[in-house]
Amino acid sequence: MKIVFFSDIHGVPSTVEKVLAHADRLKADQLVLLGDILYHGPRNGVPGFYDPPKVAELLNARREQILAVRGNCDAEVDQMMLKFPIMSDYAELSVDAHRFFLTHGHLWNAENLPALPPGTTLIHGHTHIPEDRMLECGIRIFNPGSISLPKQQTPQSFGFFDGETLTHQKL
């Protein structure tokens, strides 16, 4: 199974179009959306080309492929626009021997781990900064970065799991 992991859209449709084009090129079976979908959030400026209804339209067209979790900027009103569930704080996904714990990152992260067995990959967004590191406890932390509002001069990015290896990809 091939999976594209992306996060922190914040209402920018042009970056959704780009990540979906990459997903098609990579022949992704699943799209995992790690929150902060429609709203730009009070701490962020309004991004250029901000169009939450267009983002909803683009994602709703792929709803059968999407597994999503709630970000700190996602609300019930956002769920009303989206035709796939987004209100769960986490999800778990197993692909062969690979176990993924999926969350936005504002609740669970490297500093606040849920009870997970060694060998699990905790995948989260929230910081808008790509990350890939192994903790001493045997948990891998992977952040795909942000497709719309990257921080600390990092590139717009997403994660790709090819069935064996999880890597960062530039948008």
Number of C-alpha atoms within 10 A of each C-alpha: 12 18 22 28 32 27 30 28 26 27 26 26 23 18 21 22 14 13 23 17 13 18 19 12 9 15 14 20 15 18 23 21 26 31 29 26 30 27 21 22 14 8 6 10 9 14 13 10 11 18 16 20 16 16 23 21 15 17 23 16 12 14 16 13 16 22 19 27 24 25 27 16 17 20 16 10 9 18 17 12 15 20 16 17 14 25 16 13 19 20 15 13 13 10 12 9 9 13 17 18 18 26 26 27 24 15 16 18 19 16 8 10 11 12 6 15 11 13 15 18 23 24 27 33 29 23 20 24 19 23 15 16 12 13 11 8 10 13 18 18 18 25 29 31 30 29 24 25 24 17 14 9 8 14 19 21 26 23 24 23 17 16 14 11 9 18 15 19 18 14 17
